[in-house]
Amino acid sequence: MAADNQQGAKITLHWLDKSRSHRILWLLEEMKLDYELKVYNRTNEKLAPPELKGVHPLGKSPVVGVQAANAEKPIILAESAAITEYLTEYFGKWLVPKRYEDGEEGKVGAETEEWLRYRFYMHYAEGSIMPLLVVSLIMHTIKNAPVPFFIKPITRTIASKVEESFLAPNFKTHFSFLEDQLRSSPNGGDYLCGKDITAADILMSFPLEGAELKGVLTKAAYPKTFAYLERLHQRDAHQRAGQKIKEVTGKEYDPNIF
């Protein structure tokens, strides 16, 4: 059933397997919106299919179409954070922390800690931690590339060196930071921005899933972050999103990008 505030808007999500688009599906379920789901599969080269360029010139996912009631054509939204900001502005304000304390509206430095964290993680998810997963994926591809046997030791050595000298220390820095952030969550909350889940927590799920698959995020090394990801996966809306994909594709949702 559509949310009371859907305003008659028609929402279409263009969802690509093993991609960041699953977060937007979860977001739509979290807001209890009606939407149309269009599913795309990756090519043998693990790239987005060419059909997505017919939706947005970059040919990537997620892409969301929002067609207002009485509008002739939809607004096409791309980039996860931009999509999230647009959708929460109209349909999910409760997923954004209160910005100011009462009576302090518009004052520089009067923002709540919850909101400042939210603004940070909306950018951090794609701007800081996700690039490390992308580099990790590239190194994984290089190490497993179908090259002549006498070249493979060279490619594997180069990739391993990047992992050891660049990725490992950076992963340690970032996941130690996340452990501290969860430990100091406002009001003793279970989420990065406080007691209540936010849209930023949803955006953070994909890089954390990638880190778990890579073996970086483990319960032994980062217990609070590991438990946090488990809490996110236990949410009803997240499970509904997974069930939706199973119904449409006949397969369980698989976030494994490696």
Phi, psi and omega in degrees: 000137183291151175295152182299336184260020182288345173057025180075010181287142175260123184246132177235125177254126174264105190255130179247135181296149180054047183219175180289352183293339181296332178296323180288324174299314177299316180301315179298320177293322179298324180272358178056047180265156168277142181201160172258136182248123176245122187258137178233146177251149179289156177282176177298337178272008180067025178258164175292145181289155183298339181300333182293337177292341174284346178264315179216140185305332180284342177065034181238175180225144015276151168225137181233135172255131177237110181252113181291155176302134179075002177278146181284327181214159184279158166279131179258121182248135176231166184075124188305311183293320179295318177299314182298315180298318181295312184293319180291329179300322183261326191237351186213051182299336180291347177271005177240125181297155175299131187281315183236153169290156181303133179086355182248013185302132175082002182270131178298131178084002182262009181292149176287155177297324179300315182290320179298320176295317180301311180299320179298309185289336174298331178263325183298321184304319180261330188273336184239306187274325182295322177303328177295322178292325178295315177298319179299320178295320178297316179296321177299318180295318180296316182296332183251015181291145180281076180253163177306146187302329183281348177264333185306319178301327180290311182295321180292324179293317179297312181298319180295324179295319177296318179297318184285317187270336183245306187290312185303309180294326179290319176300318180298316179300312185289319182282334171293321177299314181295323176301315180293322179296318178291325178295328184253021181305136182308135178059029178065031184289164179266356182243170185295333183251006179139208185285333185252146176295148177232169177298332178294324176298320179297317179296327182288343187297319187294311177297328178290323175298318178297320180293325177293316179298325180284346181089009179280312180271106179234158179296324182290318185278320185223074187298322182290318180291322178297315179294325178298315179296321177298321178297319179299317181292337181278351181294141182303318182295323178294318180291325176295322178297317178296320179294323178300316179294321179297320180295321185280319187259341184081005182230153175294146175296131182233112181275005187292105179269355183268000000 
